């Protein structure tokens, strides 16, 4: 059994952990920092850990790919795997800490107008006092109540918002930080009562353009949106219109329909839009990498013992 | 009994509340938006609500001034009051929500390098992935455990930091969000174990330059500082050196020795320094104004009934 680990983020402690698990699993492991580095004797590799799109689409020997990402929509595209039976697992559950902090940071930057202060300070300008909003005054809706939505809710709770409600496919989530849960079908009922909408949905056909122009307009004047899930979930043009008209007080996007955001996108010039380059769940926080590696090692032992993978993706659901 | 209310922030609901309290207190009240607007028949005014420095320094009739600020150091300067016996109260206790959100926003902006992403986005640039830090990995020290420090700690707790310790004059605070309390004399013991230092001290002779060059150097390499108290508390030149040398990973200042920050200050060009123009506790959040007005009305009834003022400042302590 041969494993390729393709990553530029691992530290010594992670390499050691994976080597130990490989030994237990009776597997041979090879670490590469580029997909072109696969050595000759690993051409029959069975397991890959990493976002190895080239290996996945060319190596028929592959039987399991574990992505260190939470969102694996790019692995669901036809032709992504040379071996159609290849198992796919993800690392959903490791990004909550990082992305929750990002959401809180972006929401507060917008509400407190720190973006404007900061832009002025770059020009050595002492800006004026401006109207600020507070999380404490918000009715928060989490569209998506997976690890990210739940971890965010646990942080947001401490700010004593008016309420936090969750919206998910099942309409069920036993996390006590949600005051109420709704099904996706009830989204139109929830939006008019939402001051801060936090979107952490996976990229699936079901979530594509879920935030339509009509739905953006259902939100109260002066409300805020943060999207850390997938850019495909929002009608970007409608969002830009709602920001430029002042209907929305602000939006923060870490994800976009096309990434990097094209130079000719109108979003660069949209007022009160906070753009970050898909960094909310980047792989620099030790929490994230530690947890990712833990999850892979756990499933490696499952795989070696012919047990089901704990973190296998449901290709029908898309997450 | 005549009252002047000097404010540009009050809404109808606040005016009504003050008028009702004045009626109960048997007082006549006049609302002005400029200190020059005092009408002839209020030249013998007894009570002022507002930061009315001119009225305080010229009207001998004044017997009580209530400042809507928490920090009242400017009212302690010799000559601030024409009547030296004038009572002084402040509004410490109303700024916690606003300033705590500001601290969290600034800490996360620095740790997650969103400042850099944002500066790039202003130039339509999709920035690189950068190393991020997390509140979860921080040992947090609150230098100052009044309303601001405590409200911050209650929000920070949800991020599951390694610990939160408080440092105060008495070394005592029964807030359960502090894992441990220290006296100011023990500051040098705490700083080497501090990853995020949150300063919310009043401006007094005791707190002036409390964060010396030596103390900044006691902090671990890669640590962060947020100051929302008074600019006088930090050796600004030493702070700039520690940032430019990379000893500190970041600092966020909302307050400065001289405000507005002078054009020739080296702080404008200091790397990893986040400057905001004294807006952490501005008077736009309804929470803050509501609470301010409530506190004044409470003390107005106390005053009318010859009871001690609940929010009177201890001029010896300076807060």
Interface residues (C-beta under 8 A of the other chain):
Chain A: X97 X98 X101 X102 X104 X105 X106 X108 X109 X111 X112 X113 X114 X115 X117 X118 X119 X120 X121 X122 X124 X126 X127 X128 X129 X130 X131 X132 X133 X134 X135 X136 X137 X154 X155 X156 X157 X158 X159 X259 X260 X261 X263 X268 X274 X275 X276 X277 X279 X282 X283 X284 X285 X286 X287
Chain B: X97 X98 X101 X102 X104 X105 X106 X108 X109 X111 X112 X113 X114 X115 X117 X118 X119 X120 X121 X122 X124 X126 X127 X128 X129 X130 X131 X132 X133 X134 X135 X136 X137 X154 X155 X156 X157 X158 X159 X259 X260 X261 X263 X268 X274 X275 X276 X277 X279 X282 X283 X284 X285 X286 X287
